[in-house]
Amino acid sequence: MTEPVPSLPQVKFRPYRDSQEIVDDIRLLVKLWLQRHLLLYADRYRKGAGSYSDLYVAKEEIDAFLAGKIGPGSARSAEYEDVESTESSFRDYMAQRLVGSRQTGAPLPLDRVNTAFGCDDERVQDVLMALLVVELDPEFLRAYAYAWADFTQKHVDVGFLIELVSRSYADRARLYEFFLTQNHPLFVFRGLEIQPETVTPRRSLMQRPVWLSTRLIEFLSGRTHVSGTTVGVHGRLLYNRIGWDQVFVPPVVHQTVSTAVSAMVSGTQPPIRLYLHGPSGAGKKACCEAAAGALSVPLLTGDAAELSQDIAMFEHHLVAFLREARLQGALPVLTGTETLWAQKNEPDGATATEARLTTLESVLSRIPVPVIFTGHQKIPGLWEKVGGLVEVAIPHPDMAAQVKIWERTFGSGVKLAAGFTVHDVARRYSLTGGAIEKVGGQILNRRRQLNVDTPIDLPTVLPFVREHLRHRLGSIAVPVERGFGWDDLVLPKTTLSSLKEIVSFVRNRDVIVQQWGFGSKISYGRGTAALFFGPPGTGKTMAASIVGNDLAMEVFQVDLSRVVDKYIGETEKNLSRVFEEGSRAQAILLFDEADSLFGKRTSVRTAVDRYANLEVNFLLQMMESYEGISILTSNFPESIDDAFKRRIRFKVEFPFPTQKEREQLWNSMIPAAAPIHEDVSFEELAERFELSGAHIKNVVLRAASMAAQRKSVMTMDLFLRAANREYLEMGKLIQVDEDEFGYLES
C-alpha cells in the first residue's frame, strides 16, 4: 500500500513572505518525491507472501530489477502518473511565488544559495531540498529510512538521493558525475559534504553519506545574517558606507584599487587577489569600501590572526569565511595578513608559518575566488603563495589630506576658537585618517557628555592627540614632561651651544635640505640623530625635554629593555613601531641608556652576535631616515663602537658638574616658597659633596621630607644628613656618624 498524494495548499498565488513559507512548501514537494519513490520501487518492499521486511533483499525485487520494472525506465501506473502531474503543478506554483518574491527585491535564501553556488541544474537544487528537510524535521529521516528499506541505515547516502530526485537516466548520469567529481561550487565551498573515501570501512560512492554544512542549513532556514562562527569576532559585513569623495589617497592608488576591484567583481579568471599595505588608519579598508561601493557590492571582513589562531582549524575557518562571502554576495577582505607569519612566543614558529602559508596556498588554488588582503607592511614572498596578486602601498596621508579629514570629522556645525584652525593640529601631529577620526570622535563625544558648547581650540585637541599617541606606543615608550626651560639647565657653555645647534638645525632644516639643495648631497642620513653622553644624573633627559619644549615637539622616552626581544625579528618590529608612531607625532624619540644595545663590535662568532649587530644597524638606519629628532643617551660612551658613533650627526657631552655648577644646581632646586634657614650654605654643600644634578635633587627632597616631619625649616644640619644618606646609597663614605640618622624618631 502507498500513501495518498499529499494535499496541496488551495490559496491564490502570492509571493513568499519569508523562508518559513518556502520551507513548508519544500516539505510538501519532498513528500511528493517520496510518494513517487515508493511507487517506483514498490517491488523493493514486497518480500515473501506480501509481507514487508527491511532485513534482506528478496528474489522478487531482483526479478523486477532484471525485468526493467524498477527505476526511471519502468512501467508507470496511473497512480504514479497522478503523482508526477501533481508535482509538476506544484513546482509551477512554487516557481511563480519565487518570481514574485524576486520582484519584491527580497530574494529568498534558497534563491540566494542557488545563485551563489551556480545551482542551475534543477536536480542539484532538488538535492539541496531533500537534504534540508531531513535536517529540519526528524519525521523525514524516518520516512527516508522506510523508503530505502533499511532501518539500520542512519544517514542519507548518494544512491538514495539519486533515486529520490532523478526523473530519467540522464538525470542519474548527471548526478552521478556531480557526486563523483565533487568539483561543483557546493562541494568546493563545503556547503555540501560527502564522507571521504578514506574513511573506514570503505564504502562505494553510492553508499557514502551526504550532508549539508551547518551554515547552509542555517542560511536556508532563514538565518542569513553573517555568522560569527564563520567570520570571527572581528568580522563585519560592510555595505557601501563611503564613496571615493571621502577617501584621501593619491590618484594612482585610487585608479589601481578601482580597476582591480572592478575586475574582481566582473569575475575575471584567473581571479585577481589584491594586497593593500600601509600604516594603520591610512585608508586601506576605506579604499576597499569605496571601490566596492561604487559597484554596489558589499565587503566581508575577517581577521587573519583570529582565523589562523588554531593552525589545525585554519583550513576549515578559511573555507568557511570564503563560503560566507559567497553567500552574502560580498568580496572577502582578510585583514592583518602579516599575522600569518610566525608570531611572537609561538612555539616552532617556522613550522607554524609554513603550515599556515601552505594552507592559504592550497585553499586559494582550490577555490579560485578574488580576495582582498590588507596589512601594515609589504610581505616578501606573498606573491609566491597567492596567485594573481596585485600589491598596492597606501601611503600616510599628506598634510592637505589630513586637514580635509579633520574638517570632515568636526563637521560644519562645530565652532572653532578665533585664530585656531585644524591646520594648527596637522602641522604639529601627522596622523592617519583613522587616527584623526578616532581622536575627533572622542573630542566630540566628551563635549556631548559634558554638554560643552564652547569653541574648540588647540589646548582642547592636544590632550586627546597625546593620549592616542601614548596608547599607540603602549608600554614601549612614555611621554616626557616638557615643563623645563633653558634657564633650568646648569651645563657648560659648550654643551648648551651644542644643544642649541640641534634646535637651530631642525628649525632651518627645510631651508638647508630643500631650498638650498643639500638634500641631494645627504640623501643618506637626513634624520636629526644625536648622542647625549655623560655620567648618570647630569641632565641628559632634562635637556631632551627642553629641546622638545623649545621646538614645540612631543618627547617620548623609549625603554630599550622592552624594545629588545630575544625572538629574531621582534626587535626590528618594535623599533619600526616606535619610529612609525613617532613620525605621526613629529616627536623627539629619546632612547635612554642605549649602552646595552651598543656594545663594542667584535668578531661575529655566533648567530646571536650577527643578529645583535643587525639590530644596532637597523636602529641606526631608522634614526638616519627619521624626519624628527632621535636621541640616544649613554652613561658609558666608550662602550659604543666608533663606527656607530660616526653615523650619529650630533654628539653632545654632559660632563660631571664642577663645584661652581653644583652650587648653581643647589640654588636652582630650591622653590621660592621653601622655608630655608639662614645657616644653609649651598657653596659649602657644593664643595663637600660631589653630586650630579639628579642626586642633588634627591638630597633636596630628602631634606624637605625631614623638615616636614619635624615641622621645622630646612636647616644646614638637615641638608648634611640628607646628603650623607644619599652618599651612603651611592656607596660612598659618609661624613657624619651613623647615630645621626635617627631623625625620624626624634
GUKOL-208687 format. One record per residue (C-alpha): residue in one letter; y, z, x. Coordinates in steps of 0.02 Angstrom, whole numbers, plus 50000, padded with zeros to 5 digits. Layout:
% residues N
aYZX ...
This chain:
% residues 746
m500005000050000 t501774996650054 e503415004850015 p504574996649888 v506084987149954 p507485000049987 s508845000049854 l510444992049917 p512224997649879 q512944989349723 v514754990249774 k516114977349786 f516454970849961 r517704981150062 p517944983950249 y517044998150336 r518205012950349 d517295022150487 s515735022050595 q514775033150472 e514835019650338 i514105006350452 v512795018450519 d512235021450339 d512055002650315 i511125001050481 r509875013850416 l509565002950263 l509404987350370 v508124995450485 k507135001250334 l507004983050282 w506344978650455 l505044992450440 q504564985850269 r504344968350340 h503384975250489 l502154984450378 l501854968750276 l501714957550430 y500474968750518 a499564975550365 d497844972350440 r498284984150581 y498174998950461 r496614994050360 k495125001050454 g493405003150384 a493215003650194 g495055002550151 s495475018750244 y496925021250363 s496735027950540 d497795028650697 l496375033650812 y495645016650856 v495854997850840 a494694991150705 k493734974750708 e494664969050552 e496324969850646 i495624959550790 d494884946750671 a496574945050583 f497454942950750 l496224929650811 a496384920650645 g498274919950662 k498574931550515 i499614943950616 g501324940350693 p502754928450663 g501624913650626 s500514922350499 a500384917950315 r501754926350216 s501544934650047 a502794934049905 e503204952149939 y503614947650119 e504744933550060 d505674945949947 v505994957450096 e506624942850200 s507794937250062 t508454954750035 e508754956950222 s509684940350233 s510824945050088 f511124962250159 r511564955150330 d512854943850247 y513554958950155 m513704968850318 a514474953950408 q515834952450275 r516254970850288 l516324969450478 v517504954550468 g518614964550351 s518634979050474 r519134967350616 q520544960350510 t521244977750489 g521464978650678 a520224992950698 p518564985850762 l517084997350736 p516095004850882 l514644992650854 d515834977950870 r516624985551025 v514924988151108 n514364970451068 t515994963551140 a515994974751294 f514224970351346 g514144952351285 c512834955451150 d512964938051072 d511114936951033 e510804944050859 r509094950350912 v509874960551054 q511074968050927 d509554972250820 v508754981250968 l510304992350981 m510254996550796 a508385000050799 l508595012250943 l510145020350870 v509375025950705 v507915034550789 e509165044950890 l510175049750736 d508785052750609 p507115060850655 e506305053250500 f506435036250581 l505405042250727 r504015047150606 a504185030550517 y504075021350683 a502535031450730 y501725025950569 a502245007950598 w501495007150772 a499935015850703 d499845028650840 f500485046450813 t500075050850992 q501495039651048 k503165048751055 h504375035351116 v504935018251059 d504215005251177 v504614987251220 g503154979951121 f503614988750960 l505444983650971 i504974965450997 e503804966150847 l505074975150739 v506584963750761 s505834946650804 r505824932950671 s504964919450772 y504044916050932 a505704910351006 d506424927450968 r504934935551053 a505144924651206 r507004928751223 l506724947351201 y505284947251324 e506444939051452 f507794951751406 f506664966651443 l505784958751592 t507314953751695 q508454968051641 n509964958351703 h510894959351539 p512504969751549 l511704982851435 f510444986351574 v511664983651718 f512864996851647 r511405007851593 g511875007951411 l510065003251381 e508715010451493 i506875006851515 q505595017551602 p505445011651784 e503865002751834 t503595015551972 v503325029951850 t501515035551841 p500405032351753 r500925014351769 r501195005451605 s501284987051561 l503004980651511 m502564981351326 q502064999651338 r503595005851433 p504785017151334 v506565011051298 w508065021551250 l509955021051229 s511025031051350 t511775046951279 r513515039651299 l513095024051199 i512335034751060 e513945044951054 f515025029451054 l514045020250918 s514055035550807 g515955036450813 r516405047350964 t517375033651050 h518665044351141 v518485044951329 s517065056251379 g517475069751507 t515685069251570 t515925051151625 v517675051351699 g517805069451756 v519145082351729 h520505071551806 g520025055351717 r521275047851596 l521445032651483 l523205025751506 y523965014051378 n525455003251428 r526615017951457 i527825009651577 g528474992351622 w528974984451785 d530794988951749 q530295007151778 v529385003951942 f530405003052103 v529384993852235 p529784978952347 p529644961752262 v528154956852369 v527184972052306 h527664968052127 q527084950052145 t525454953952235 v524904967652114 s525384957251961 t524414942152024 a522874952352070 v522814961951905 s523054945851807 a521564938251897 m520544953951861 v520914953251675 s520534934651665 g518784937951732 t518924928651897 q517244927851987 p516814934252110 p517814949152047 i519394954752135 r519494972752195 l521224979652233 y521624993852354 l523365001452342 h523795014052476 g525365023852513 p526155041152507 s525815052552361 g527025048352221 a527555031552296 g527075022252137 k525275016652158 k524745021451983 a526405015751911 c526124998251984 c524404997651904 e525085003451736 a526504990851737 a525394976151787 a524034980551661 g525304984851527 a526094967651543 l524394960751492 s524104974151356 v522604981051450 p522344999851470 l521815008551630 l520415021151650 t520695032651798 g519375042951887 d519455054252040 a518335048252181 a518195065852253 e517575072752087 l516375058452050 s515605059152225 q515565078152246 d513695078452215 i513065064552328 a511385063752239 m512275060452074 f513645049052140 e512755033052091 h512465039551914 h514285045351897 l514995029151966 v513975018251848 a514445029551702 f516285027951750 l516205008951757 r515255008751592 e516595019351510 a517945007251571 r516934993051494 l516775002251329 q518635005851324 g519104988151372 a520044995551521 l520244991751705 p519405005451809 v520545014251935 l519695025252064 t520965037052143 g520815046752307 t519705033452386 e519865041152559 t518845056152499 l517285045352502 w517345047552690 a516725063752770 q517595079252705 k518095094852799 n516715107852813 e515465095452742 p513775098052823 d513135082452909 g514745073152867 a514245056652946 t512655055652844 a513575060552685 t514895047252716 e513585033852744 a512675039152585 r514255037952480 l514795021252553 t513065013752535 t513045019352354 l514765011752325 e514234995352405 s512604994852306 v513404998352137 l514824985852159 s513634972152217 r512514975552066 i513944977151941 p515164962951976 v516714970051894 p518524971751952 v519014988952015 i520674995952074 f520595008752214 t522055019852267 g522275031152417 h523545038552535 q523115028452687 k522335012352749 i520455014252766 p519675004452909 g518064995752858 l518324997452670 w518304978452651 e516544978352726 k515904989152583 v516934981852442 g516834963052416 g518374953252364 l519564966952421 v521454964252416 e522444977852508 v524244981852463 a525304995052552 i526525004152436 p527985009852545 h529035025352524 p530495020852408 d532145017152494 m533735026652452 a534305014252319 a532645016052228 q532705034952241 v534445035252164 k533825024852017 i532345036451991 w533465051951996 e534625043851869 r533185039151755 t532415056451769 f534015065751723 g534485053051591 s536195048651522 g536325064751421 v536355076451570 k538055081751636 l538355081651823 a539665092651905 a541285084751962 g541095076952134 f539175077852128 t538055062652112 v536195060252137 h536655050752296 d537025067952372 v535215073052345 a534485056352401 r535475057152563 r534785074352604 y532985072552545 s531945056852546 l530695059652405 t529425048352321 g529655043252140 g528285055152085 a529105069652176 i530815065652101 e530095065151925 k529195081651954 v530705090652028 g531895083351899 g530725088251759 q530645106151825 i532545107251830 l532725100851651 n531335112251587 r532115127551668 r533795123451591 r533005121551419 q532065138051437 l533665147251486 n534725137451362 v535895132051502 d537125118051469 t538245118951622 p538395103251730 i537075100851864 d537695102452043 l536925101752216 p536575120652227 t535595118952064 v534485105052130 l534165110752309 p533055126152273 f531875115452168 v531765102152303 r531435115252437 e530095123552331 h529255106752308 l529255103752496 r528615121352528 h527195118152406 r526765101552485 l526655108852660 g525655123552595 s525125136252725 i525355124352872 a527245126352881 v528555138352813 p530435135952794 v531565144652922 e533115153652859 r534725144952910 g535965159252895 f536495159653079 g537935150553163 w538395145753341 d539355162053362 d537735171753338 l536935163653491 v537065172553657 l536495159753784 p537085152153950 k538345137953935 t537085125253997 t535855129853859 l537215129053724 s537795112353793 s536025105253782 l535845111153601 k537495103353551 e536975087253639 i535485086253521 v536635088553372 s537825075153437 f536405062753466 v535725065053289 r537455063253211 n537795047153306 r536025040153309 d536405026153184 v537875020253289 i536885021153451 v535255013953388 q535835001253259 q537664996453284 w537614996453473 g535864988753478 f534985001953582 g533575001953454 s532894985953530 k532834994453700 i531995010453642 s530795004153508 y529515016153582 g530085033953562 r531535032653439 g531235050253374 t532255065453424 a530965076153512 a531435092153603 l530575105753703 f531305123353696 f530535133853834 g530795151253899 p530145169253886 p529715176453714 g531175182653609 t532535172653696 g533165163853539 k532165147653529 t531775148953343 m533525155253303 a534285140653398 a533225128353297 s533865136053135 i535675134653196 v535435116353241 g534745113753066 n536205123152989 d537475112653084 l536625096353031 a536275102452851 m534415099552879 e532935109952823 v531935118252963 f530055120452941 q529085131053064 v527345123953090 d525915135653128 l524885125953254 s523425138053236 r523245131653057 v523515113453106 v522245112553247 d520505111153173 k518805111353255 y518215096953147 i518525080053227 g519935070653142 e520565085453039 t521945089953163 e522635072253151 k522575073052960 n523525089552960 l524825082953082 s525045067052979 r525335077652826 v526635088352915 f527625073452979 e527465064052814 e528165078452713 g529445082252849 s530095064452836 r530275066652647 a531435081352678 q532255073552831 a531855090552905 i531765098253077 l529955102153120 l529765117053235 f528065118453320 d528105136353380 e527135141853534 a526395124753573 d525605131153735 s523905132353650 l523895113653622 f524755107553781 g523645113953920 k523675106354094 r522735089954086 t521135089854185 s519705077654205 v518805073654044 r517065080654064 t516565083553882 a516905076553709 v517945092153675 d519105087853821 r519265069953760 y519705074853582 a520915088353641 n521885075153738 l521825063453588 e522585077053478 v524015080053601 n524345061453617 f524335059653429 l525615073653410 l526755065953541 q526625048853460 m527105056453292 m528585065553372 e529175049653457 s529165039653295 y529795053653182 e531525049553113 g532015067853100 i532025081053237 s530425088553305 i530475103653420 l529105111453524 t529335129253587 s528425136153736 n528385152953822 f527495145653972 p528185128254011 e527215127454173 s525615125854070 i526205109453995 d525685093954088 d527125084254169 a526515068054090 f526765075753919 k528465082653965 r529085065454015 r528815059453837 i529995072653765 r531825067353765 f532725084253765 k532125098953867 v533125115053840 e532825130753942 f533075147953863 p533155159754013 f532925178454004 p534645185753963 t535705192754104 q536435210354094 k538075203554028 e537175193053898 r536115208053848 e537695218053818 q538335204153705 l536685204153613 w536775223053585 n538515221253511 s538065206253404 m536605215453323 i537685229453250 p538365226153074 a540145231653037 a539555244752911 a538305253053028 p538755271353074 i538855270953265 h539275286753363 e540645285353490 d539455290453630 v538455274353616 s538665263153768 f537955245753749 e538425242253930 e537275256353985 l535875250653868 a536005232953937 e535925239554114 r534465251554087 f533345240853977 e532855223154019 l532525216853844 s532625199753762 g533605196853603 a532085199153491 h531655215853572 i533475221753562 k533435218153375 n531855228753360 v532685243053453 v534235242553343 l533185242853183 r532115256953251 a533655267253295 a534375263953122 s532735270053044 m532825286053147 a534625289153095 a534235286152911 q532755298152921 r533885311552997 k535345307152882 s536455305553035 v537435292253127 m536645281253260 t536865290653424 m536545285853604 d535055297653603 l534255288353459 f534555271553544 l533715278153703 r532225284753605 a532055268253513 a532205258153674 n530885268653758 r529715266553611 e529965247653624 y529615248553810 l528025258353776 e527405245053655 m527825231553782 g526755240453912 k528235245554019 l528605262654095 i529665273453982 q531175283154043 v531015299353941 d529665312453913 e528325309253782 d528765325253684 e530445317453642 f529545306053516 g529375319553385 y530975314453295 l530105310653130 e529535328553110 s531195336453157 
